[in-house]
């Protein structure tokens, strides 16, 4: 669980440290095949309140994006499977854009959409780092259940349920 949320190269460096790039590329392929298979065969759930909160934020005019360390087909597959894809202006994945880190992925997103001010909402240290290094307000999500006690250190605020974003947003406008 320690590796969830990392870019694939970081995962394989941790999980398969003594194997060459060809083994890691094969692992990428198998990993993605199993993720897609799981999405199709097994029911999955979003965290409580995610879909409703995203819809309500979108209705209030908030521009929503995804910036994920995951592989493109999986990241888009999750959004599609849960019928939340239309809520996002664009979905960015490290797999699609071949970025070395989430910092670079978020930098690309901000540049391509002319965004100067935004919130980075996430549950991993890579989210905190990407937000901070891009000058964003960081909302750490402590509801995921797999982050260590230092995982969200540096966040501007921490939420314990996704729906708390609605109150935070109302207070900020």
NORCORFEN-V318173 format. One line per field, one symbol per residue. phi: phi as a letter, one per 30 degrees, with the letter a starting at -180 (. if undefined). psi: psi as a letter, one per 40 degrees, with the letter a starting at -180 (. if undefined). burial: 1 if it has 9 or more other C-alpha atoms within 8 Angstrom, else 0. Layout:
BEGIN
phi = ???
psi = ???
burial = ???
END
This chain:
BEGIN
phi = .ecejddeeddddddbdccdeddddddeddededddedddccdcbddeidddddddddddjddcbcbbdddeddeddddddchceddcdaccbeddchddadedddededddciccbacccacbdddddddddcicdccdcccdiccddcecejddabccadddeddededdc
psi = ddeheiiddddddddfdeiidddddddddddddddddddddhhiiiiheddddddddddeehhhihhieiiddddddddddefedeehdihhidddefididddddddddddefhdhihhhieiddddddddeefihhhhheedeeiidedeheidihieideeddddddde.
burial = 00001111011100010000000100010001001100100000000011001111110000011111111101111111010110110011111000101111111011000000001111111111111101011111111000100011001001101111110000000
END
